[in-house]
Amino acid sequence: MDFKVMTEGNAVKIELDGELTFDTHRDFREIMNVIRDAQSDIEVNLGKLKNIDSAGAGMLKLAQEKAKESGNSLSLTEVPKDLKTFIELLS
């Protein structure tokens, strides 16, 4: 999994690319650090995500909780159609 972090106005935007699976959980720690340190709301773009498994879904849930602990919100954008139902289960 690759990711890019961008700041636009008051929002932190994170773009995921590739797979979000158990095998990428170590890489996801870097994203969790960004979320922990963010001073604003966070947007995670899933448009380039090719695959997600239950571990990946759990990581997104943890990311939402971490953002909330920091007083921020986390939204998921550009959710691929084939992942939409899976992602909706996180809500």
Buried (B, 14 or more C-beta within 10 A) or exposed (E): BEBEBEEEEEBBBBBBBBBBBEEBBEBBEEBBEBBEEBEBBBBBBBEBBEBBBEBBBBBBBBBBEBBEEBEBEBEBEEBBEEBEEBBEEEE
